[in-house]
Amino acid sequence: MDHRLKTNDLATVLKAIREDTNRASNALVYDNDRDDAAWHLEAAYTRMRILLEALGLPEALRALQQSEAAAATNWTATGIEPSGEPYLVWGARLFQYVRALEITLAEPKSTIVAKDVIEILRATQYSITDKNCFENPPANEKDVHVRIEAVLRCVFPDLLHKPPIAKQIKNFEPDTGLPSIQTLIEYKFMADPGEEKRIAEEILADTRGYVSEDWKNFIYVIYETKRIKPESQWRQLLRTSGLESNTEVIVVSGEPPHRRAKPASAQPAQSRGQPASKPADSG
């Protein structure tokens, strides 16, 4: 009996594995929550193990199980990328399987690109606050909007600035539209603790107004002038409010994350999504 999954099913499962792995990384790097990071990473390995078994790939499954057994001794082992950023060693290892399956078996899917745009948005923290590019960090929501769109246009030439969404009573106007991946992006600016309630109310109101046949994915970028509210709490707000996984929140801060020293027990591993030609020297 052939147990192979259809391509669409495969793309869906790989998307879920990517999301679990990214959430594990974000929980560790941005929220310093090792328990949450371990939980998401273990879930990602479980999904991949079941997927490889369903695809009938016994050699790949055995190799994954060996990695999973090693990972179980320390799910949150970290390494340091050449850029100085920490990364999850076992998340990077799992990403090798995701990329191999995407390249070998899966057709390109907009859901995969939509996840890539989240990674791009997260990385804009460094460009929009770079003193070599801008004299001052973003001072308001408009600054965040304009600077991030300048980055996105390099990747998405079809980008729309404030695309209107026509409704019977009121027209809604999100900040950025990416038609090629059916994604809307909205930016929020938070300078002081206590503004969370206002921003939460705005996000929940927007989610109801942005429903449209033309747009399937929704991303809210919250720029904090300093570290105020963990990203995990914003995600929890979305889920407890009944919003599905096609709606995401990411937090970009003008205050960089704290660097962590490389654990002595962590073995050199490949950087997230990229083969490392040489492990970073920890000195």
ABEGO torsion letter per residue (X at the ends): XBABBBAAAAAAAAAAAAAAAAAAAAAAAAAGBAAAAAAAAAAAAAAAAAAAAAAGBAAAAAAAAAAAAAAAABAABBBBBAAGBBBBAAAAAAAAAAAAAAAAABBBBAAAAAAAAAAAAAAAAAAAABAAABABBBABAAAAAAAAAAAAAAABAABBBGBBBBBAABBBBBABBBAAAGBBBBBBBBABBGAAAAAAAAAAAAAAAABBAABABBBBBBBBABBABBAAAAAAAAAAAGBBAABBBBBBBABBBBBBBBBAABBBBBBBGBBBABBBBAX
